[in-house]
């Protein structure tokens, strides 16, 4: 839960949850990589992001 409050995570998750377009600079950003590495989001088949599926 704590990670969801981090600015880096919020910058990535907010557009995904709102189903809006990603900010232009987000495509190759450290924030995007960080959130992917946390397992919160995954690459969609269209090249954008989607909420990752829960494992386990």
Secondary structure, DSSP 8 states (H G I E B T S, - for coil): -GGGGSHHHHHHHHHHHTT----GGGTT-HHHHHHHHHTSEEE-TTSSEEE-----
